[in-house]
Amino acid sequence: MIKVAKLDTFAGHRDAVYALIPSQDPNRFFSAGADGLVVEWDLDKPDLGNLVARVGSSIYAMALDKSAGNLWIGQNYEGVQLIRPDLKQQSGSVKVTSSAIFDIRIFNEKVYLAFGDGVIGVMDVGDMTVRKHVKLSDKSVRSLDISRDGKHLAVGMSDASVRILDLETMSPLHSFMNHTSSVFSVAYSPDGHFLLSAGRDARFKVWDIRNNYAMAEDVAGHMYAINHIAFSPEGDMFATCSMDKSIKLWDSASFRLLKVIDRSRHAGHGTSVNKLLWSSHQNLLISASDDRMISVWDIREE
């Protein structure tokens, strides 16, 4: 049986919160959103946010380069900005695109960026040099994830496709059109066996990597669009969040629904839940919403 308790609500953002990523310390995390603020929070000190940066436009995506300590910020329509969170100083900036930046992934000294004009940008971490522009569609690239073996890049697209690219060459390997509208989230399972995809059609689909990415499950997950998928640190559960204001917990082996977190049952969010971060710090689940709030959930199996 899964027990859920709401521990804290972090307030401070002035508009919708779209991005959550872990910090260097397991008890800390970063948030950002429509107000252009980047804030670092301490899970052990609720509601004492540390303002790291203030940029001139909304932020959908961030990633932390842990080796150099730089925070890569997708400054929508203005390109990429690098911030040293410890110094609160900008360490670099590149106008790599004039469109929105929906996702950022860092792997093996390269940065992969999802652009609103249907392009994936590949940059070097060290000198911010643009190495490749890969045009996939006239519609937005919405979500990226890298397979556990570092060989594949999964891509969720606004043209309703899920695409698999060779990470080294960026050449196409698979393309699936099983969703009926935009794919907002793709996530590889921690055991490396499955890829999950979800989006505007309110369904999540499970792709069996060991069977050449054959579709293994097709689940009606929510009432409205699914915005994000996040696996637990142990990989035994995953969470989905939705425009229907709810968060749902699922079993990773059976893909069975375990728990619904919403306003009526757990004092959940009052508007669309946009992003999730399942922290290794005490197995806490963090959620961000259009209601400008960040909530922290204690998830326990009893």
Buried (B, 14 or more C-beta within 10 A) or exposed (E): EEEBEBBBBBEBBEEBBBBBBBBEEBBBBBBBBBBBBBBBBBBEEBEEBBEBBEBEEBBBBBBBBEEBBBBBBBBBBBBBBBBBBEEBEBBEBBEBBEBBBBBBBBBEEBBBBBBBBBBBBBBEBEEBEBEEBBEBBEBBBBBBBBBBEEEBBBBBBBBBBBBBBEBEEBEEBBBBEBBEEBBBBBBBBBEEBBBBBBBBBBBBBBBBBEEEBEBBBEBEBBEBBBBBBBBBBEBEBBBBBBBBBBBBBBEBEEBEEBBBBBEEEBEBBEBBBBBBBBBEBBBBBBBBBBBBBBBBBBBEEE
